[in-house]
Amino acid sequence: MAKVKGDIVIDIEKCKGCGVCIPACPNDVIALSKNVNGKGYNYAETVNEECIGCANCAIVCPDGVITVYRKKIE
Amino acid sequence: MAEITKEDIRKPENLIYKKTDLLTDKPLSYCPGCGHGTAHRIVMEVLEEMDIQDKTIGIAPVGCSVLAYEFMNIDMQQAAHGRAPALATAVKRLNPDKFVFTYQGDGDLAAIGTAETIHACNRGENIVIIFINNGIYGMTGGQMAPTTLPGMKSSTSPYGRDVHMMGNPLKMTELVAQLPGTIYVTRQAVHTPANVRKTKKAIRKAFENQKLNKGLSFVEIVSNCNSGWKMNPVQANEWMVENMFPFYPLGDIKVND
């Protein structure tokens, strides 16, 4: 079992759907949604529970819409 | 063992990364995937880490980042086209205890502002210049810039840049590295997490140099312009790695301690 578990929160109304976060993720957690936000962009969303909270996606996100949490599991 | 829910993870004590408060809540005016947003954020993160946000004056250029003062929540000035290093010189000389940086694109710094940039670098003004190079005039519709690669297509060189007719690209960073006034000259990128971290370190070093009154630090960030290059953001980053980096190799060009 993984020793750390992470989670990301994406501000979907500010996401522009550029997809730069998708190749940055080591565990393929992020994909572009089929739905669009208020501006008409296909926003990024999480598609599985494999996030380890490495923050790679948040670091490359040009619009800074991703907030990252990480918790150690005892 | 109980299953951990998302609510357990999303607690303030588990927070690893969030957008810095030195960026305003305004949505950035840049195209999706543009490197400007990342560059803005890491500059602000460096200022926050050094705790100098109340002592820093930024100079916004003309170009896509002309509205940088809308997004950077610090004291900003906006200079005439290409004149940001001249304005930064004035601001720094009048306020020697403040940190002064300019944030310029390649149309601003390498075309209309070449004289100001070279003379500010040659005089060794104690400022930081952050130079975003995407090889194109992004704001006005993707025209050829002095930094456009040989053979690269733009709206004013639709068959690719012909160096016999249109001249050679200008490597500003190598140029200013030869001048005695510059103390730290480097070229970085912001397309992958590793490069973003390296760029952040470079910008941190540049501001540390300014703290020690060492001279001018020049940080070039090779960036993409997916709208100008007519690609999607991920393709533009791949194209940048394949074509821009061989011509504009990343790394420190001059480090004087």
Contacts between the chains, C-beta under 8 A, distances in Angstrom:
chain1	res1	chain2	res2	distance
A	5	B	4	5.7
A	5	B	9	6.1
A	6	B	9	6.8
A	6	B	16	7.4
A	7	B	6	5.3
A	7	B	9	4.2
A	7	B	10	5.8
A	9	B	10	6.5
A	14	B	27	5.4
A	16	B	31	7.8
A	16	B	32	3.6
A	16	B	33	7.4
A	17	B	32	6.0
A	18	B	32	3.7
A	18	B	33	3.2
A	18	B	226	7.9
A	18	B	233	4.1
A	18	B	234	7.9
A	19	B	33	7.2
A	19	B	232	7.3
A	19	B	233	6.1
A	19	B	234	5.4
A	20	B	33	5.3
A	20	B	191	7.6
A	20	B	233	5.5
A	20	B	234	6.6
A	20	B	237	6.9
A	22	B	234	7.4
A	23	B	234	6.4
A	24	B	192	6.7
A	24	B	193	5.5
A	41	B	32	6.8
A	53	B	9	7.9
A	53	B	14	7.9
A	53	B	16	5.4
A	55	B	16	5.2
A	55	B	17	4.1
A	55	B	193	7.9
A	56	B	193	4.1
A	58	B	17	4.5
A	58	B	18	7.7
A	59	B	17	7.1
A	59	B	38	8.0
A	59	B	193	4.7
A	59	B	196	5.0
A	59	B	197	7.1
A	60	B	38	6.5
A	60	B	190	7.5
A	60	B	191	7.3
A	60	B	192	6.6
A	60	B	193	5.6
A	60	B	196	6.0
A	61	B	37	7.7
A	61	B	38	7.5
A	62	B	28	7.2
A	62	B	30	6.8
A	62	B	32	7.7
A	62	B	33	6.2
A	62	B	34	5.7
A	62	B	35	6.6
A	62	B	36	7.1
A	62	B	37	3.2
A	62	B	38	4.9
A	62	B	41	8.0
A	63	B	27	7.1
A	63	B	28	5.5
A	63	B	37	5.2
A	64	B	19	3.6
A	64	B	20	7.7
A	64	B	23	6.3
A	64	B	37	6.8
A	64	B	41	5.2
A	65	B	19	7.5
A	66	B	17	7.6
A	67	B	15	7.2
A	67	B	17	6.9
A	67	B	18	4.5
A	67	B	19	7.4
A	68	B	15	7.5
A	68	B	16	4.3
A	68	B	17	4.2
A	68	B	18	7.4
A	69	B	9	4.8
A	69	B	10	5.1
A	69	B	11	7.0
A	69	B	14	4.3
A	69	B	15	5.8
A	69	B	16	6.2
A	70	B	9	7.4
A	70	B	14	5.8
A	70	B	16	4.7
A	71	B	4	6.8
A	71	B	8	6.6
A	71	B	9	4.8
A	71	B	11	7.8
A	71	B	14	4.7
A	73	B	4	6.6
